[in-house]
Amino acid sequence: MLLFVPGEEDPIERLYDCYAAMLYRLALSVLKNCEDAEDAVQSVFEKYVMHPHLFLSAEHEKAWLVRVTMNQCKDTL
């Protein structure tokens, strides 16, 4: 469960700001289509929000996002 503290940045917003551009470039390199890449990244963040995970570190969280993005691209193809 994510706790939002007023006055602090939303954790989902922080995550999106930090990784969305990288995930989009990754998806675009695989899918070769802007719209499909945008859809893939949106699906990854939907999965993150709908199924919160406990990550051991920021690197673990990043690795999860990259892996889920690649899997989403494979599903799209």
Secondary structure, DSSP 8 states (H G I E B T S, - for coil): -----TTS--HHHHHHHHHHHHHHHHHHHHH--HHHHHHHHHHHHHHHHHS----SSHHHHHHHHHHHHHHHHHHH-
